[in-house]
């Protein structure tokens, strides 16, 4: 964190680093206080922290669910509650909530992750409507739904709290191990984070709600929406991922 602050400072921006566990309300509130003390306000808030733990929904340890929902869902909830009231008060600002294509479609072995990301999409839509009413649309919202991005999310276990440890690598079944290997390969070949950042910045300037960074995955969203409207059973096509 200190290295990141130093690098940003060398780039000409004023930065402050605050160690934060987004799953903890008190940590996010402390981050907000520090932000307001240092800068007076916040203009853009990105609720971006995310982790992932794969496995069959019916067999996945509760610790996986608690950890994934704690970071991916409660992190967004805490961020909204800590920063948005100030934005409404000042009558301007932009919130970017990071969901995923996994918030618009569903895949086997990703129950906890998909649940968290579907929830982030729903919260973002509700927040959009609420801010249109409460702030006259002056405070904007975007929901980021990327596909595969070359990040370190596959190694998020390194930051997992000791009281929420999952199964050790040697204790996971062959299906889980195969899924993890596939995920790592897809992530390694994913879009560079800088390209996602450029698209997020463009969406903020354009005051655009939806940020879908991987156009070819839109087909899967279309198929799901059609299936819902027609009352069809869910379909999963890995070639659309």
C-alpha positions as a printed Julia matrix, in Angstrom:
241×3 Matrix{Float64}:
   0.0     0.0     0.0
   2.84    2.36    0.85
   4.49    1.58   -2.49
   1.25    2.38   -4.33
   0.91    5.71   -2.53
   4.51    6.57   -3.42
   4.01    5.63   -7.08
   0.84    7.73   -7.35
   2.61   10.64   -5.69
   5.45   10.45   -8.21
   2.81   10.68  -10.91
   1.79   14.08   -9.59
  -1.32   13.18   -7.6
  -1.97   13.55   -3.89
  -2.67   10.12   -2.39
  -3.28    8.59    1.0
  -3.32    4.89    1.83
  -5.61    3.43    4.47
  -5.44   -0.27    5.24
  -9.03   -1.44    4.88
 -10.94   -4.71    5.15
 -14.02   -3.83    3.13
 -16.05   -6.58    4.79
 -15.83   -4.63    8.06
 -18.13   -1.62    8.45
 -15.79    0.12   10.87
 -12.87   -0.12    8.43
 -14.84    1.48    5.58
 -16.13    4.2     7.91
 -12.54    4.92    8.99
 -11.54    5.14    5.3
 -14.36    7.6     4.65
 -13.37    9.75    7.64
  -9.75    9.83    6.5
 -10.85   10.75    2.97
 -13.05   13.61    4.13
 -10.38   14.87    6.57
  -7.66   14.84    3.91
  -9.58   15.96    0.81
 -12.76   17.51    2.18
 -15.0    15.32    0.06
 -15.1    12.45   -2.42
 -16.07   12.86   -6.06
 -15.6     9.32   -7.39
 -15.95    6.21   -5.24
 -15.05    2.81   -6.7
 -16.28   -0.18   -4.69
 -13.9    -2.56   -6.39
 -12.48   -5.13   -3.94
 -13.28   -8.69   -4.93
 -12.39  -12.28   -4.11
 -13.48  -15.61   -5.51
 -13.84  -19.14   -4.18
 -15.12  -21.85   -6.5
 -16.93  -25.07   -5.79
 -20.26  -26.84   -5.97
 -22.9   -24.73   -4.24
 -24.21  -27.67   -2.21
 -20.77  -28.73   -1.01
 -18.84  -25.48   -0.74
 -17.83  -24.67    2.86
 -19.79  -21.93    4.61
 -16.48  -20.15    5.12
 -16.27  -19.7     1.32
 -19.74  -18.16    1.22
 -19.06  -15.89    4.18
 -15.73  -14.68    2.81
 -16.97  -14.1    -0.74
 -20.17  -12.32    0.3
 -18.3   -10.37    2.98
 -15.91   -8.79    0.48
 -17.88   -8.72   -2.78
 -21.3    -7.78   -1.41
 -20.89   -6.26    2.04
 -17.88   -4.3     0.81
 -20.13   -2.54   -1.69
 -22.89   -2.04    0.87
 -20.46   -0.51    3.38
 -18.92    1.69    0.69
 -22.3     3.04   -0.37
 -23.38    3.75    3.19
 -20.11    5.46    4.13
 -19.68    7.72    1.08
 -22.98    8.3    -0.73
 -24.66   10.49    1.95
 -21.83   13.02    1.54
 -22.27   12.96   -2.24
 -26.01   13.55   -1.91
 -25.32   16.42    0.48
 -22.89   18.09   -1.92
 -25.11   17.41   -4.93
 -22.54   15.7    -7.15
 -20.36   12.64   -7.42
 -20.11    9.24   -9.1
 -20.21    5.73   -7.63
 -18.74    2.8    -9.55
 -19.68   -0.63   -8.19
 -17.7    -3.56   -9.52
 -19.93   -6.5   -10.33
 -19.01   -8.91  -13.14
 -20.47  -10.69  -16.13
 -21.13  -13.23  -13.36
 -23.69  -10.7   -12.15
 -25.63  -11.0   -15.42
 -25.18  -14.7   -16.18
 -24.56  -17.78  -14.03
 -22.09  -20.64  -14.31
 -21.53  -23.95  -12.52
 -19.03  -23.93   -9.69
 -19.47  -20.2    -9.09
 -22.51  -20.08   -6.8
 -21.08  -17.82   -4.1
 -19.36  -15.53   -6.57
 -22.38  -15.23   -8.87
 -24.68  -14.61   -5.9
 -22.48  -11.73   -4.74
 -22.23  -10.18   -8.19
 -25.92  -10.51   -9.07
 -26.6    -8.71   -5.79
 -24.19   -5.89   -6.69
 -25.99   -5.38  -10.02
 -29.37   -5.22   -8.24
 -28.11   -2.81   -5.58
 -26.59   -0.58   -8.25
 -29.86   -0.44  -10.17
 -31.78    0.38   -6.97
 -29.21    3.04   -6.08
 -29.57    4.58   -9.54
 -33.31    4.97   -9.03
 -32.89    6.24   -5.47
 -30.35    8.89   -6.42
 -32.54   10.02   -9.29
 -35.26   10.68   -6.7
 -33.14   11.9    -3.78
 -30.45   13.87   -5.6
 -32.21   14.74   -8.84
 -29.83   12.52  -10.76
 -26.84   14.7    -9.87
 -25.06   11.8    -8.15
 -24.35    9.17  -10.78
 -23.91    5.41  -10.59
 -22.16    2.91  -12.85
 -22.0    -0.85  -12.51
 -18.9    -2.5   -13.94
 -19.51   -5.97  -15.39
 -16.23   -7.19  -16.87
 -15.38  -10.58  -18.27
 -11.93  -12.07  -17.71
  -9.4    -9.51  -16.51
  -5.73  -10.21  -15.83
  -5.7    -9.55  -12.08
  -4.49  -11.42   -9.0
  -7.99  -12.52   -7.95
  -7.01  -16.19   -8.32
  -4.51  -15.6    -5.5
  -6.95  -13.78   -3.23
  -6.55  -16.6    -0.69
  -3.4   -14.86    0.51
  -5.59  -12.22    2.16
  -8.24  -14.57    3.49
  -8.92  -14.17    7.25
  -7.71  -17.06    9.37
 -11.21  -17.68   10.75
 -12.6   -18.19    7.23
 -10.04  -20.57    5.8
 -11.33  -22.94    3.15
 -10.2   -26.41    2.19
  -6.49  -26.83    1.53
  -5.47  -27.41   -2.08
  -4.85  -31.1    -1.42
  -8.31  -31.55    0.09
 -10.25  -30.19   -2.89
 -11.89  -32.69   -5.2
 -10.86  -33.23   -8.84
 -13.75  -31.1   -10.14
 -12.76  -28.14   -7.98
  -9.1   -28.49   -8.96
 -10.01  -28.67  -12.66
 -12.21  -25.54  -12.32
  -9.43  -23.63  -10.58
  -6.9   -24.54  -13.28
  -9.33  -23.41  -15.99
 -10.08  -20.15  -14.18
  -6.39  -19.36  -13.77
  -5.82  -19.9   -17.48
  -8.73  -17.63  -18.44
  -7.64  -14.92  -16.02
  -4.04  -15.06  -17.25
  -5.27  -14.4   -20.78
  -7.71  -11.72  -19.71
  -7.99   -8.04  -20.55
  -5.28   -5.8   -19.05
  -6.61   -3.85  -16.03
  -5.5    -0.59  -17.66
  -7.97   -1.15  -20.51
 -10.79   -1.74  -18.03
  -9.76    1.44  -16.22
  -9.97    3.42  -19.46
 -13.49    2.14  -20.04
 -14.52    3.02  -16.48
 -13.15    6.55  -16.86
 -15.04    6.95  -20.15
 -18.27    5.79  -18.5
 -17.83    8.33  -15.7
 -17.33   11.15  -18.2
 -20.33    9.95  -20.2
 -22.42    9.41  -17.04
 -23.22    5.9   -18.28
 -24.68    3.24  -15.97
 -23.68   -0.03  -17.66
 -20.0    -0.81  -18.23
 -19.74   -4.09  -20.16
 -16.1    -4.41  -21.13
 -16.28   -7.66  -23.11
 -18.77   -7.26  -26.01
 -18.63  -10.9   -27.13
 -20.1   -11.99  -23.77
 -23.26   -9.96  -24.37
 -24.65  -12.93  -26.3
 -24.8   -14.96  -23.09
 -26.78  -12.16  -21.43
 -29.17  -12.1   -24.38
 -29.67  -15.87  -24.21
 -30.39  -15.7   -20.47
 -32.86  -12.82  -20.84
 -34.66  -14.64  -23.66
 -34.83  -17.81  -21.57
 -36.36  -15.93  -18.64
 -39.0   -14.3   -20.82
 -39.83  -17.62  -22.49
 -39.83  -19.59  -19.23
 -37.03  -21.88  -20.4
 -34.6   -23.84  -18.23
 -31.26  -22.11  -17.67
 -28.6   -22.77  -20.28
 -24.81  -22.57  -19.93
 -22.54  -22.34  -22.95
 -18.85  -22.15  -21.95
 -17.91  -20.91  -25.41
 -19.7   -17.64  -24.61
 -17.58  -17.04  -21.51
